[in-house]
Amino acid sequence: MAKPNPAEWKSSSPALREFIRTLVTSGGVAVFTYLGFAIGLKMTAIGFLYLLYVVAIALFFGVWQASLASCLCAACLDYFFTIPLFRFAIYDTQDWIALGTFQVTALVISRLSSKELRSARLAAQHRLEMEQLYELSRNSLLMDLRLPPGPQLVVLIQRIFSTSAVALFDVNLNRSDRAGDWLAGDEESAKVCFDTDRDTDDSQTQTRHRVLRTSNGAAGALVLRGQSSALVADALASLSAIAIDRYQSFEKEDRAESARKSEQLRAAVMDALAHEFKTPLTAVQTASSGLLELKGLSESQTNLVRLIDDEAVRLNALCTRLLKTAKLEAQQLDLKMELVNIKSLIAEVLDNSSKSREQDRSRMRIAIDDSDLSLRVDRGLLATIIAQYIDNARKYSTPGTPIEVAARKSRGEVLISVHNFGPTIPIEDREQVFERFYRSSALKDVAPGTGIGLSIVRKAAEAHHGHVWVISDEKEGTTFFLSLPTSARRKQ
């Protein structure tokens, strides 16, 4: 015959195990009684031996077997060791005290033993759960962040925690991932949990639903089916939320890096094109200027040549802006810092305005209280900023309305502003108008433009550690601001 397998014995019926324990308990009492009677132990000595035996039974077999052992020990003590011998005569108080002592000892020891066993089992379970959580956290750090986290997480959770089924919903990717055996109709259980925004536990199906929460709000939901504690479910939800948050952060950084490389490429292409355009434009401008100097053309020919000359000048200025923008974005511009008088610089910018805008000089206003107001800046860049602000005011203001250029010192900075009356800039466009090639949808049809000028303004201001902004109101008009610090800062 084959030897019985211990695992098979452990899995045998509870009734058989209880029968075997009863035989062992009764047999032990019989052995102690025979030995005690054979060697002539007194009642006190055999009583202590019985008490130790009851304690041992309570520790290993539990309260019911210990209670049986205490009753048998009390009966044997009365029958074999208490006078009159070989007769049950439980009438003395000592007999009842012995029986009560055995029963109380059995109860107390079995309770303490059960409590310790439960504590040991819980400690072992917690230790195992901590090890599993550590393994999951370590593996989640090794996940491929270029792939969606859901499929990777559900496989890891099911493999490490041996759950029967796992489902995860990622709201940012709008996808549900599952692993294990799911019943029909449970495919969207994680999404339903996210929609209800509620953590639930179903003891009947051993299913736990957890919403994945991050600092930015709910990121999805996790559903576990199988043997798992509520604490483990909460920890798994937190680790899953962290993994999803890491994926989102990596995705944002990847997009930002791609945008940065794309911007660098675009700036390089524009720089190269601007350089290439400079040479033919200079030749065209020189030829048109030479033709105008000859003065042998008819009126119509002169107008055409003047148009060519004006457009060549405008294209040349546009190429210059593109080159300056590329240098500012690449931080290759070497600032030539010098002390500049703000009022004289504004007057110089106005004097250098094109002759075609001479009619606008009458509506220009300069508001500077301190004529000695000076600032240490790059004169050329500051002139570019002011000129761009004035040019925008001229193009987009209502004809005949005043344009005011103001400057004042306030709390460690110099504030320069250009104000005009005309179409307002929507709130959603007031930050984006300083981005390259962006033009407000409300102003696109008011005047032609490229969307480059204000981007140069912002880059030039940032090169001086300053900042720019705009406010626009139908009643008050539109004002572009430039703030520059009065104290010099080192270029970072």
Secondary structure, 3 states (H helix, E strand, C coil): CCCCCHHHHHCCCHHHHHHHHHHHHHHHHHHHHHHHHHHCCCHHHHHHHHHHHHHHHHHHCCHHHHHHHHHHHHHHHHHHHCCCCCCCCCCCHHHHHHHHHHHHHHHHHHHHHHHHHHHHHHHHHHHHHHHHHHHHHHHHHCCCCCCCHHHHHHHHHHHHHCCCEEEEEECCCCEEEEEECCCCCCCCHHHHHHHHCCCEEECCCCEEEEEEEECCEEEEEEEEECCCCHHHHHHHHHHHHHHHHHHHHHHHHHHHHHHHHHHHHHHHHHHHHHHHHHHHHHHHHHHHHHHHHHCCCCHHHHHHHHHHHHHHHHHHHHHHHHHHHHHHHCCCCCCCEEEEEHHHHHHHHHHCCCHHHHHHHHHEEEEECCCCCEEEEEHHHHHHHHHHHHHHHHHHCCCCCCEEEEEEEECCEEEEEEEECCCCCCHHHCCHHHCCCCCCCCCCCCCCCCCCHHHHHHHHHHHCCCEEEEEEECCCEEEEEEEEECCCCCCC
